[in-house]
Amino acid sequence: MSMSAFFRALRTSYQAEIDDLSFDSEGRNVLRQRLLEKRGQITFLKQMMELSPEMVAVIFHGGFHFEEPAVMEQVLTLESDEFPDWSSLGDAVQLTPWAQELADALLPEPQGDWFMVVASALEYLYHRPSPHQLEAAAHGDESESEHGATRRRDHGDDFDKDDERHHDQDHDEASAQWLEDQGFDRKE
C-alpha cells in the first residue's frame, strides 16, 4: 500500500522533531521532560496546527494505542483534504487519559478534527517499521538460517511469501471496507 505525498513529507519532519527533543547538549535523554514542557504550551501550539502539524503532533507522542492498524494504513494513503472525521476513528485509535485531555483542548479548534487525524497517523508512522527495516529483518532471517539459528528456509519461503501476500490482501480489503463504511468511494 502506498503512502500519500502528504504523509511522506511529514514523516521525516515528525521524526526530526522527536529527535530534536530527545537529547540535550550533553547527550542525556530529556524527551520526557521536553514533551511535558511542550504539552504545557498547548495554547500557543493551537496556532500552529494547520501550518506545522508535525511540530504540534509531538505533544501526543506515546499517547495513542492503535487497535486497528489496517485503518491507520488506509489513512496513510489519503491526502490532507480526504481525511475521515476524527470521531470515525474511535474504534481504531484509543487515547491515553492525558492525551485525551490534550485532544479535548484541540478538537474545538477549526482544524482540530483534521489535526487529530494527522497527529494519530504521524505517531502510527513513527512506530511503524520502515520498508528498509523490514528488508533488513528479512535478510537477517536468511543469514540466521544459514547458521542454523532458524529453520525458515527448511519450511519453505514460498509458503511464507504466499501467507504474506494473503495477509496484505486481507489488510487492503479491510482498509477499503472501512473507508467505504465511512462514506468514501473505493479506490480499485
N, C-alpha and C positions, 0 to 999 in steps of 0.2 A: 504494500500500500504506500502511495507516495504522500509526502508531506507538502502542504501548501507553501507558497513562497513567503507568505506572512510569517508562518512559524519557523521556516528555515532561517529567515532573517533575525527573528527574535531569540532563537535558541542560543546562539553564540553570545549575544548580549546578556542574556539572563545568566548564563554560565559565568561570564566575566564579572557580572555584578556580585554573584555569590563568592567568587574567588577574591574580589577586591575586599569584601567584608570579612573574609576568613582569617587573615593573619595580620598582625601588627608589624611594625618595622623590625622587631626583634625575632620575628618568626613564630610568635606564640599564637595559638588558635584562639581567636577572640570573636568568632562568628556569633555565638550565642549572645554575648554581651552587645555586640553591634546590632543584631537583629532586634533585641529588646529596645535599644535606643531608637532605632528606626520606627518600630511599631508605635512608640510614643509620639512620633511626628505625623500621625495619620491626618491631622487637619491640614497640614502643609502638603502632604503627599496626594491628597484628593485632587489637587490641581493638576497633577502630572499623569493621571490615569490614562488619558487618551493619547497624549503625545509621547510619553515614555513608560508604557505599561510594564516593561521589564524591570524598571527601577523601583516601581511600587510593588510589583508582584512578589518581590523577595520577602516582604513582610509576612507572607503566608508560608514561607519555607518550613517544611515539616508539619504543616497544619492540615494537609489533605490526606485522606485514605481513599484509594481507588478500588471500588468494589467491582466495577465492570470495565476492565481495561479495553475491551472491544469498542465501547462507546468513546473512550478517550482517543483511541486510534482513529476513529471516524472523524472526530472533531479536528484532529490534526490535519485532515485533508481539506478543511474548509478555509476559505479566505475570510478576512475580517468582517465582511459585510454579510456573511452567510451563517453566522453562529446561531445556535438554538438559544432559547431563553435559559437563563441560569437555573430557574426552578425545574426545568425539564431534566436536568442532570442530577436531580436529588437522589435517585437510586444508584447512580454510577459513582458519585463523588460525595464523600462524607467529610465534614469539617470537625476538627477538634474543638472543644468549647472555647478556647482562647481565639482560635481562628474564626469561629462563628461570630464572636463579638466584633472582630475587625470587619467581617463581611457585613454585619448589620449596620455598621457605620458607613460603609461604602455603597451598598445597594441602593439607597435612596437617591444617590447622585445620578445625573442624566445618563452617564455612561457606566453606571455601577454594574448593571446586569452583564453588559458586554465585557467589562473588565474582569469580572469573576470567572467568566469562561476562559479568558486569556490567561489569568493567573493559574487556574487549575491545570490548563494544558501545558503551560511552561513548567510547572512543578512536576507534572507527569513526565514530560520530556527529560527533565533533569535526572530523574531516577530510571528512565528507560535506557537500556544499553544501546549504544550507537552501533551502526552496521559494522564498523571496524572492530568493536569489541566482540561482536558475535562471530565475525570471521576469525579473529584471533583465538577465540574459545574453540572453534571448530578445528583449527589447526592444532591446538593444544591437545584435543581429544585424540587426533590421529597420531601424534607423537607419543602420547601415553600408551596407545595401543601397541605401537612398535616395541615399547619397553615392557609390555606385559602388565602395566598398571590397570588397563581396562581392556575389555574384550569387545569393544563396539564393532570392529570390523568382522570379528568372528560371527556376529549375529546378523550381519548384513546391513550395510549402509543404505541399500536400496529401500529396505523397509523403513528406516528412519526418515529418508527423504520423502517417501510416499506419505508417511504419517504426518510429516511436517507440512506437506502440500495440503493435505486434508484439513489440518488444523488451521492453516492460513485461509482456506476457502470457507470453513465454518466461521472463522473470525470475521471475514469480509461480509459474509451473509448476515451475521448477527448485527454488524455495524449498519449495514444498509437497511435492514429491517427496522432498527431503532430510529434511524433518521426518517424513514417513511412514516413510522408511527407518530413522529413529531410534526408531520405535515410537509416534509421535504420530498422532492422527486428523486427517484432512484437514479444513480449515475451508473449506467451499464456500459 
